[in-house]
Amino acid sequence: MGLFQGRGQRWRALMDGLTIACLLVWVGAGFGADLDALPARDWNRRNLERIETPAGGPLTFAVMGDNRSNPAVLSRILQRLDGDPQPAFAINLGDLVETGGVEAFGEFLTLVRQNLRRPLLTVLGNHDLEKEHGSRLYRQIFGPDYYAFQLRDHYFMVVNDTEPNGVGDAQWRWLEGELQKSQASKTRLVFLHVPLFDHRGGENHHCLPEAAGRKLAALFRQYRVTHVFAGHIHSYFSGDWDGTPYTITAGAGAPLYGTDPDHFFYHYLKVTLQDGQVRIQVQRVAAPGVNDP
């Protein structure tokens, strides 16, 4: 009995040690973190529920991207939006923070809450990823890293293209399914962080790998996407990607990538949808210390 009792005690001690070790790994990985300590939970779903759209006529919303490292410019944009009665909501195309972390996301959301009463939705950017756990924290705070919603006869698809090859297999199947559903809508809009192609050409490749960009462009053309909005390249450009109109808007505060005043300036977009048409108004925002234009 003594032998078996000693073995049982040693076994229990071993199991207790393993349990403690597993708990430490669990907490260290963030899975056991106190979710009540997060600055928000399911942010995008909660903001979607807050969107109020007029019963008829045009639908107006705002789009911005890449505000990291510059809360002063982002504050100006949010304040301008808050004073404008037209946009029903806003979408941020990602790079909300310099590096994904509870404190950084908390500071971003505090700034939003202080300056904007309208709903704001988010897209996952590469800077929003954690170094060790990728999109885990982003998903805990904001919700799924890709999602779709419909407002009246307009279909919105938010895509996570921060993976090495753009969009993974599971998300690709989801995206094609949403594009099929969207065919009954007058307007089909896609929002993502990394552009399909770099419009600057030459040695500039701040975009998806070419094969991934071509594959997405073909999918968007097949399903007659009305417009694609992207960020990542800190500038403003618009054009056509293999038959699909696009706008790059990444001027919400991150360091600008050039000096050409036609493309490199702080800004956001006012987008108006009506009768299947997309009307975009570029809203320039002066740097802090300079009078607004």
C-alpha positions, -999 to +999 in steps of 0.1 A: +000+000+000+028+023+009+045+018-025+013+025-044+004+054-022+039+070-028+035+064-065+001+080-064+014+111-046+043+114-071+018+110-100-005+137-085+025+160-080+036+154-116+001+161-130-002+193-109+031+205-123+019+198-158-014+216-152+004+246-139+028+245-169+000+243-193-018+272-177+013+293-179+016+285-216-021+293-221-019+326-204+015+334-220-001+328-254-029+352-245-057+326-246-062+329-208-060+367-208-087+386-189-110+396-217-126+422-195-093+441-196-095+446-234-105+481-246-134+466-266-149+433-277-167+426-310-162+462-319-173+459-356-205+440-349-215+465-323-208+494-347-227+478-375-257+476-353-254+514-347-255+524-384-286+543-394-292+547-431-319+569-448-349+550-462-342+562-497-318+584-518-280+582-516-260+565-489-228+584-479-199+570-457-163+578-451-131+558-459-097+564-444-065+543-440-031+541-423-034+564-394-006+547-373+020+569-356+000+602-360-029+607-336-030+644-343-040+639-380-064+611-371-081+634-345-085+661-372-101+636-396-125+622-369-135+657-358-142+668-394-163+637-399-182+643-366-192+677-378-204+665-412-240+653-412-238+633-444-216+602-436-236+574-419-205+557-408-167+553-415-144+525-425-107+525-416-086+503-440-061+492-414-027+500-398-047+514-369-016+511-347+022+508-350+022+473-336-007+452-324-010+453-286-037+459-259-023+494-250-019+505-286-054+494-296-068+510-264-052+543-273-067+541-308-102+533-296-100+561-269-092+586-297-121+574-318-146+575-288-134+610-279-138+625-314-164+606-334-200+598-325-207+579-357-200+542-361-165+532-373-156+498-388-121+485-392-100+464-417-070+444-405-037+459-416-002+444-414+008+467-385-022+456-365-008+420-362+010+409-331+046+397-336+039+363-321+002+357-324-008+374-356-044+386-358-055+369-325-057+401-304-073+421-333-100+394-335-106+395-298-112+432-298-127+439-332-142+406-342-136+384-373-108+396-396-130+393-426-168+399-428-196+412-450-228+432-446-255+447-466-271+481-464-302+485-485-290+475-521-253+479-513-231+449-505-199+455-485-171+429-482-142+434-458-111+412-467-080+403-448-052+402-473-023+404-449-013+368-453+019+361-473-001+352-504-029+376-498-060+355-491-059+320-477-080+291-490-108+293-464-112+330-468-112+326-506-141+302-505-159+327-482-152+356-504-164+339-536-196+329-517-202+365-506-195+378-542-222+353-554-246+366-529-238+402-538-250+398-574-285+408-565-272+442-551-267+473-572-234+481-556-206+456-547-177+471-527-145+455-514-123+469-486-088+456-480-055+468-467-028+457-492-034+468-528-035+442-555-009+461-575+015+490-569+004+518-593+038+535-591+055+507-610+093+504-614+109+491-583+079+498-561+062+466-550+043+476-519+014+453-528+004+417-530+026+392-549+018+395-586+001+361-589-021+368-558-030+402-572-039+388-606-060+361-591-080+385-570-084+409-599-098+381-620-123+372-593-134+408-588-139+412-626-158+379-628-183+391-602-185+427-614-172+444-582-182+480-584-152+494-565-122+483-544-108+505-516-072+498-504-046+514-481-010+504-473+007+528-498+007+561-479-009+582-507-040+588-528-044+572-561-073+559-582-075+539-614-085+505-628-073+471-619-079+447-648-114+462-653-123+470-616-121+506-604-100+511-573-090+539-549-059+538-527-065+560-496-038+558-470-034+593-458-048+593-423-016+600-406+012+575-414+044+590-430+037+599-466+056+581-493+064+610-516+061+647-522+039+650-553+011+672-540-014+654-563-009+621-545+009+625-512-012+644-487-033+637-456-069+630-464-099+608-462-128+600-486-165+608-487-181+581-507-217+584-520-236+555-534-267+560-556-283+539-584-252+516-587-228+545-590-199+554-567-191+591-562-158+598-543-149+632-529-113+635-516-112+655-483-077+670-477-066+675-441-037+698-432-009+686-410-010+699-374+002+735-372-011+743-407-045+758-414-070+735-429-075+739-466 
